[in-house]
Amino acid sequence: MCNSTTPAGQLGLTDANHECHCGSANPAHTISARPEGSIESDYLVDGMTCSHCVASVTEELSELDGVERVDVDLNAGGASRVTVISSAPIAAERISAAIAQAGYSLSPAS
C-alpha cells in the first residue's frame, strides 16, 4: 500500500457558483475552462491505493478521444482526485466507464 498526503494547496475546494456543462450531477466532479483552450475536469475516485492503481486509471482515461493529459492526486485512505485535461468536454458517463474499466468507481455524491 502506498502512502500519500494531499498538498496544502490542493484542498479539493470547488466554486459553488460554477456551472458545469458536461451533464454531470455529481458534486464530486468539477470542470473549468483552461486559458489555453483546454478543458480541465476533476473527479473523485474511490479504491485507489498505489502507483499501479494510478497507472491503470491513467491508461484507461488516456484512451478516450480528446484526452490530452491525466493527473492523479493519490489519497490511499480515501477518494483520489483525478484531473482530466482534454481538448473538448467529455461526457461524465464516458469518464465513469473508463474508470470502471480500470477497476475503480467515481466517489458517490455526498
SVG drawing of the C-alpha trace seen along z (x, -y; Angstrom):
<svg xmlns="http://www.w3.org/2000/svg" viewBox="-27 -32 31 36">
<polyline fill="none" stroke="black" stroke-width="0.4" points="0.0,0.0 1.3,-3.5 1.1,-6.4 0.2,-9.9 -0.8,-13.2 -2.6,-16.0 -0.5,-19.1 -1.8,-22.1 -2.6,-24.0 -4.9,-21.2 -7.8,-21.1 -10.4,-19.8 -12.4,-23.1 -14.7,-24.0 -16.6,-27.1 -20.2,-26.7 -21.3,-29.1 -19.6,-27.2 -22.0,-26.0 -20.9,-22.7 -21.9,-21.9 -20.7,-18.3 -24.0,-16.8 -22.8,-15.5 -24.9,-16.0 -22.2,-14.6 -20.8,-17.2 -17.6,-15.2 -16.9,-16.4 -15.9,-19.9 -14.9,-21.3 -13.3,-24.6 -12.0,-26.1 -8.2,-26.5 -6.9,-29.7 -5.1,-27.8 -8.4,-26.4 -8.1,-23.0 -10.8,-21.7 -9.8,-20.6 -12.2,-18.2 -11.7,-16.8 -13.2,-13.6 -13.0,-11.8 -12.2,-8.1 -12.6,-5.5 -10.4,-2.5 -7.0,-3.6 -4.2,-2.7 -0.9,-2.6 1.0,-3.6 -0.4,-0.6 -3.9,-2.0 -2.8,-5.3 -1.3,-3.7 -4.5,-1.7 -6.8,-4.7 -4.4,-6.9 -4.2,-4.3 -7.9,-3.9 -8.7,-7.6 -5.9,-8.4 -7.5,-6.2 -10.6,-8.4 -10.8,-10.7 -9.7,-14.2 -7.8,-13.4 -4.5,-15.3 -3.3,-14.5 -4.4,-12.8 -3.1,-13.7 -3.8,-11.8 -3.5,-13.1 -3.5,-9.7 -5.2,-9.5 -4.7,-5.9 -7.1,-6.2 -10.0,-7.8 -11.1,-9.3 -8.3,-10.3 -8.6,-13.4 -8.2,-12.6 -7.8,-15.5 -8.5,-15.0 -7.3,-17.7 -9.0,-17.4 -9.4,-19.4 -13.3,-19.3 -15.7,-18.3 -16.0,-14.6 -19.3,-13.1 -19.2,-12.1 -20.6,-8.7 -17.6,-8.0 -15.2,-9.0 -17.1,-6.8 -17.0,-3.8 -13.2,-4.2 -12.6,-4.4 -14.8,-1.3 -12.8,0.5 -9.7,-0.2 -11.5,1.5 -12.5,-1.6 -15.5,-3.8 -16.4,-7.5 -16.9,-8.6 -20.7,-8.7 -22.3,-12.1 -22.2,-13.5"/>
</svg>
